[in-house]
Amino acid sequence: MTAEATAHVTARAAGPVPAGAPTRPTAPYGPARQATRPRAVAEPARWAADAVATMREGARVRLDYSARSLRRVDRMIEEIRRERAPYAAVRSVLRGFGAYAGEVIVRRTGAEWWATGGEYWVRTPDGRLWDPIEEARRCYGGHGSLRLLCRDATGEI
């Protein structure tokens, strides 16, 4: 991926699709599709599931992959930020929250995860690229919202 393409694909949708992006049409999300995911792009789904389990067990917060649940995630990130936890200590938690937001988009739109150079992106059926993991980092910095990212990606909420 070129530096120019990377600059355009941050927390919001990107214009052109970089070389190597999947070009086949996407199918609706479902068990059969999940079972055929390549290992590299199955990782965000696993991170999201881990975040759901951690929130349920540790914080008693129920995340159900709905767009509405992203409000709770935004609030959790805000609480972590207010506690001034060092980024290194919360990096994996933010990755899980970002992956969770990506899974919400995937499930609502039929989007697909894809990976390049160790980065994970969500590509919606209209060809736009989204970086929910980076958006979680932006939220931690006080400059983003996973709920708004989902709204922009799905046209809902």
Backbone hydrogen bonds, N-H to C=O, Kabsch-Sander energy under -0.5 kcal/mol:
donor,donor_aa,acceptor,acceptor_aa,energy
6,T,2,T,-2.3
7,A,3,A,-2.2
8,H,4,E,-1.4
9,V,5,A,-1.4
10,T,8,H,-1.0
14,A,129,L,-0.5
21,A,18,P,-1.6
34,Q,30,G,-2.4
35,A,31,P,-2.1
36,T,32,A,-0.8
36,T,33,R,-0.7
37,R,34,Q,-1.3
42,A,38,P,-1.0
42,A,39,R,-0.7
43,E,39,R,-0.8
46,R,42,A,-1.8
47,W,43,E,-2.7
48,A,44,P,-2.5
49,A,45,A,-2.2
50,D,46,R,-2.5
51,A,47,W,-2.2
52,V,48,A,-2.3
53,A,49,A,-2.4
54,T,50,D,-2.8
55,M,51,A,-2.5
56,R,52,V,-2.2
57,E,53,A,-2.8
58,G,54,T,-3.1
59,A,54,T,-0.7
59,A,55,M,-0.8
60,R,55,M,-0.7
61,V,55,M,-2.4
63,L,61,V,-0.6
70,L,67,A,-1.2
71,R,68,R,-1.7
72,R,68,R,-0.6
73,V,69,S,-1.6
74,D,70,L,-2.7
75,R,71,R,-2.2
76,M,72,R,-2.4
77,I,73,V,-2.5
78,E,74,D,-2.2
79,E,75,R,-2.4
80,I,76,M,-2.3
81,R,77,I,-2.5
82,R,78,E,-2.5
83,E,79,E,-1.6
84,R,81,R,-1.6
85,A,80,I,-1.4
89,A,86,P,-1.1
90,V,86,P,-1.0
90,V,87,Y,-1.1
91,R,87,Y,-1.2
94,L,90,V,-2.7
95,R,91,R,-2.2
96,G,92,S,-2.2
97,F,93,V,-2.5
98,G,94,L,-2.8
99,A,95,R,-2.5
100,Y,96,G,-2.3
101,A,97,F,-2.2
102,G,98,G,-2.3
103,E,99,A,-2.5
104,V,100,Y,-2.1
105,I,101,A,-2.0
106,V,102,G,-2.8
107,R,103,E,-2.8
108,R,104,V,-1.8
109,T,105,I,-2.1
110,G,106,V,-2.0
111,A,105,I,-0.6
112,E,123,R,-2.1
114,W,121,W,-2.2
116,T,119,E,-2.1
119,E,116,T,-2.1
121,W,114,W,-2.8
122,V,130,W,-2.6
123,R,112,E,-3.1
123,R,121,W,-0.5
124,T,122,V,-0.6
124,T,128,R,-2.1
127,G,124,T,-2.7
130,W,122,V,-2.3
135,E,131,D,-1.9
136,A,132,P,-1.8
137,R,133,I,-1.5
138,R,134,E,-2.3
139,C,135,E,-2.4
140,Y,136,A,-2.0
141,G,137,R,-1.5
142,G,139,C,-1.7
143,H,138,R,-3.0
149,L,145,S,-2.0
150,C,146,L,-2.3
151,R,147,R,-2.3
152,D,148,L,-2.6
153,A,149,L,-2.5
154,T,150,C,-2.7
155,G,151,R,-2.5
